[in-house]
Amino acid sequence: MEEIFYESEYDYEADYDYDLEEEVLPEVEFPWTQKDFDNLVLGNEMTGAGGANLKDVLAKFGEPSSTIKGSVEIQSQKFETQKLWYIDENIDSDSSVMLLFVKQDNGDWLLISKSAEELDTNQEKRGWDKSLIKPKKERFIY
């Protein structure tokens, strides 16, 4: 940025000459497909027994967009929970996955609930003809 000063009758005034370079943000590929989501095994809704392990989910899909830890009390038993959201950050996508895990006595977290939105829009991951995919709009930061 270059500062240019103009002399006026009252004082000096500054005018800024900005070099606006277009920066294209890289598109982050959303890691989830409908098949991935469908293959996640739900455990017992109270205990999590038999459900997918949080460690395995993180190893395959990476860190979520957001995590909330909490607890619920069911039939006088208190359970620690962890809710994960994976949200597609691309401008023209509404894809998301929500997973709810319950903590086990051994420290593991097992899946008890899952939901997803708009996973079918991630066409490239499904091996569809890429020529049918509309190009994403480019985002610029100035």
C-alpha positions as CSV (number, residue, x, y, z in Angstrom):
1,M,0.0,0.0,0.0
2,E,1.3,3.4,-1.0
3,E,0.4,6.6,0.9
4,I,-0.1,9.6,-1.3
5,F,-0.4,13.1,0.2
6,Y,-2.1,16.0,-1.3
7,E,-1.6,19.5,-0.1
8,S,-4.7,21.5,0.5
9,E,-5.2,25.0,1.8
10,Y,-6.0,23.7,5.3
11,D,-3.7,20.7,5.9
12,Y,-2.3,17.6,4.3
13,E,-4.8,14.9,3.3
14,A,-3.8,11.3,2.9
15,D,-5.1,9.2,0.1
16,Y,-4.4,5.5,0.0
17,D,-3.6,3.7,-3.2
18,Y,-4.4,0.0,-2.6
19,D,-3.0,-2.8,-4.7
20,L,-6.0,-5.1,-4.7
21,E,-4.7,-8.6,-5.6
22,E,-7.3,-11.2,-6.1
23,E,-6.8,-14.2,-3.8
24,V,-8.8,-17.3,-4.7
25,L,-9.5,-19.3,-1.6
26,P,-8.8,-23.0,-2.0
27,E,-11.9,-25.2,-1.9
28,V,-11.8,-27.6,0.9
29,E,-13.1,-31.0,-0.1
30,F,-15.9,-32.2,2.2
31,P,-14.8,-35.7,3.4
32,W,-18.2,-37.3,3.7
33,T,-20.2,-39.2,1.2
34,Q,-23.7,-40.7,1.6
35,K,-22.1,-44.2,1.6
36,D,-19.6,-43.2,4.3
37,F,-22.5,-41.9,6.4
38,D,-24.7,-45.0,5.8
39,N,-21.8,-47.3,6.8
40,L,-21.5,-45.7,10.3
41,V,-22.8,-48.2,12.8
42,L,-25.1,-46.9,15.5
43,G,-24.7,-48.4,18.9
44,N,-27.3,-48.8,21.7
45,E,-28.9,-45.4,22.2
46,M,-28.2,-45.4,25.9
47,T,-24.9,-47.2,26.2
48,G,-23.3,-46.9,22.8
49,A,-22.5,-50.6,22.8
50,G,-21.7,-51.8,19.2
51,G,-21.4,-48.2,17.8
52,A,-18.6,-46.7,15.7
53,N,-15.7,-45.5,17.7
54,L,-14.9,-41.8,17.8
55,K,-11.2,-42.5,17.2
56,D,-11.9,-44.3,14.0
57,V,-14.2,-41.5,12.7
58,L,-11.5,-38.9,13.4
59,A,-8.9,-41.0,11.7
60,K,-10.9,-41.3,8.6
61,F,-12.6,-37.9,8.3
62,G,-10.4,-35.6,10.3
63,E,-11.3,-33.0,12.8
64,P,-14.9,-31.7,12.8
65,S,-16.0,-28.2,12.2
66,S,-17.4,-28.0,15.7
67,T,-17.6,-30.1,18.9
68,I,-19.8,-29.8,22.0
69,K,-19.3,-31.8,25.1
70,G,-22.2,-32.3,27.5
71,S,-24.0,-34.9,29.6
72,V,-27.5,-36.4,29.8
73,E,-29.2,-38.2,32.6
74,I,-31.4,-41.2,31.6
75,Q,-33.1,-43.4,34.2
76,S,-30.9,-42.0,37.0
77,Q,-27.7,-42.7,35.1
78,K,-25.5,-39.8,33.9
79,F,-23.7,-40.2,30.5
80,E,-21.1,-37.9,29.1
81,T,-21.8,-37.0,25.4
82,Q,-19.9,-35.4,22.6
83,K,-21.6,-33.9,19.5
84,L,-19.5,-33.4,16.4
85,W,-20.5,-31.3,13.3
86,Y,-18.8,-31.6,10.0
87,I,-19.9,-28.7,7.8
88,D,-19.0,-28.2,4.1
89,E,-17.4,-24.8,4.0
90,N,-17.8,-24.3,0.2
91,I,-20.0,-21.4,-0.7
92,D,-22.6,-23.2,-2.7
93,S,-23.0,-26.3,-0.5
94,D,-25.3,-27.2,2.4
95,S,-23.7,-30.5,3.2
96,S,-23.3,-31.4,6.9
97,V,-23.0,-34.4,9.2
98,M,-23.9,-34.4,12.9
99,L,-22.7,-37.3,15.1
100,L,-23.4,-37.9,18.8
101,F,-21.1,-40.1,20.9
102,V,-21.4,-41.4,24.5
103,K,-18.4,-42.0,26.7
104,Q,-17.6,-45.5,27.9
105,D,-16.1,-46.5,31.2
106,N,-12.8,-47.4,29.4
107,G,-12.6,-43.8,27.9
108,D,-13.8,-44.7,24.4
109,W,-16.6,-42.7,22.7
110,L,-19.2,-44.7,20.8
111,L,-21.8,-43.5,18.3
112,I,-25.4,-43.3,19.4
113,S,-27.0,-40.9,16.9
114,K,-26.3,-39.5,13.5
115,S,-27.9,-37.2,11.0
116,A,-26.8,-35.6,7.6
117,E,-28.0,-33.0,5.2
118,E,-27.4,-32.7,1.4
119,L,-24.7,-35.4,1.1
120,D,-25.8,-36.3,-2.5
121,T,-24.5,-32.9,-3.8
122,N,-20.9,-34.1,-3.3
123,Q,-20.8,-35.7,-6.8
124,E,-17.1,-35.9,-7.5
125,K,-16.5,-38.3,-4.6
126,R,-19.2,-40.7,-6.0
127,G,-17.4,-41.2,-9.3
128,W,-20.0,-39.3,-11.4
129,D,-19.1,-37.8,-14.8
130,K,-17.2,-34.7,-13.7
131,S,-18.2,-32.8,-16.9
132,L,-21.8,-32.7,-15.4
133,I,-20.7,-30.9,-12.3
134,K,-21.3,-27.1,-12.3
135,P,-18.1,-25.2,-11.5
136,K,-18.0,-23.7,-8.0
137,K,-18.1,-19.9,-7.8
138,E,-14.7,-18.4,-6.9
139,R,-14.5,-16.4,-3.7
140,F,-12.3,-13.3,-3.6
141,I,-10.9,-11.5,-0.6
142,Y,-10.0,-7.8,-1.0
